[in-house]
Amino acid sequence: MFAYCVDNLHDAHTAQCINYLKISHCRLALLINFHKDLLDHRRIIF
């Protein structure tokens, strides 16, 4: 698990998350950005 804040979630973040899913053989990941006042998140299913 990695934790860092960015201004916006980009496609590169999603691609990195999908690569982690492939390597770990997991099926579900939550990509969460805590930088904004409102929580920005994506649910990624592999």
N, C-alpha and C positions, 0 to 999 in steps of 0.2 A: 504494500500500500504506500502510495506517495501522496504527500499533501503540499500543495503550493497554490498561490492565488495568481490569477491572471485577469486582465481587463475583460476579455471575452473568451468563450470557448470556441475553438476553431476546429476545422476538419482534421488538422494534424493531431490534436488531442484525442479525437475519436479514433483515428488510425492507430495511435499508440496504445490506446485502451484495447482495441481489437487484437493487436499483437500480443498483449499481456494475456488476453483470454485464450488465444491459440496456444501459447506456451504453457499456461497453467491448466489447460483442459477444463476450465470453468465455462459456464454458459451465460452468466449474467454479471454485469458490472454496472456500477453507478459512478458516473462522472459528475462531480459536484464542484462548483466554484463558489467560494465564500467571500469573494472580493466585493461584490455589489451589496447594496442595502437589502435587496431581495435575493434569495437563494436561486442560483442558476444551476440547473441539473439536467442530465440526460441519462436515460436508462438504455443500456446497450446489451442486446441479446445476440449471442453468437451461435 
